[in-house]
């Protein structure tokens, strides 16, 4: 598997790093990422991050503890 940041530089794609509970999970989901959308809100309203992953093979494990 290629490094996602290096691939982003090759193809002029956005670079990102995803962490859950302080653990970098980017490599865990990179191959399955279908879309990632960040909506920033003004003021004290919360931002929203939507992540869509491909699990058509039903083989995806949760990359974070329960």
Residue pairs with C-beta under 8 A, 6 or more apart in sequence:
1 27
1 30
1 31
4 15
4 16
4 26
4 27
4 30
5 15
7 13
8 14
8 15
8 16
9 15
14 36
16 26
16 36
17 24
17 26
18 24
18 25
18 26
18 29
18 51
19 25
20 63
20 64
21 64
21 65
23 63
23 64
25 63
25 64
28 63
29 51
29 53
29 63
32 53
32 54
32 55
32 60
33 51
33 52
33 53
33 54
34 52
34 53
34 54
35 50
35 51
35 52
36 49
36 50
36 51
36 52
37 49
37 50
38 47
38 48
38 49
39 47
39 48
39 49
39 50
40 47
41 47
41 48
53 60
